[in-house]
Amino acid sequence: MKGGTFRNTQWDPTLLSSQIVSMQFCVYFTLGLLVFVANKLSGDNYSLDHLFEYHEIHIYDMGGRLVICAFVLNAFIASLTLWCIVRRAKLCLDFSCTFHVLHLLICWWYNRSFPANASWWLLNVITGTIMCIGGEFLCLQTEMKEIPVGYAALNQKSDV
């Protein structure tokens, strides 16, 4: 760490890897719950196809629209997850892109073909944007809190 910097900037692969794994787990867990609820509401059978099959992203019936709503709602929850796990506005874009690139690779493997559905791509761009901007907003709110300075600050606790 250089002198005069505010935060430790050393590369910590263990921390980075654990944050990536934690993000993947939390976001897929909440997405799975939301898609489960969407399937129950629409009367569809629950399967992994609704998470990874890009043909399931459509607006032709109630089930497809509810799956899209689940993905969008999950993007807002993922913003909270970024705020809880990453806690740095500067890293939100990196973690959002990492999640969506890994999701692309998983979908590619699951379908045994590259996603060619325009609605799948549009949905992932929208959810990635929501996740990134929402996470940055929440992290900036925390980063911009005043840091107490002076004699009064010595006598009180700060949650910075």
Salt bridges, closest charged atoms under 4 A:
GLU53 OE2 - HIS55 NE2 3.91
GLU56 OE1 - HIS50 NE2 3.50
ASP61 OD1 - HIS58 ND1 3.61
GLU143 OE2 - ARG88 NE 3.97
ASP159 OD2 - LYS145 NZ 3.92
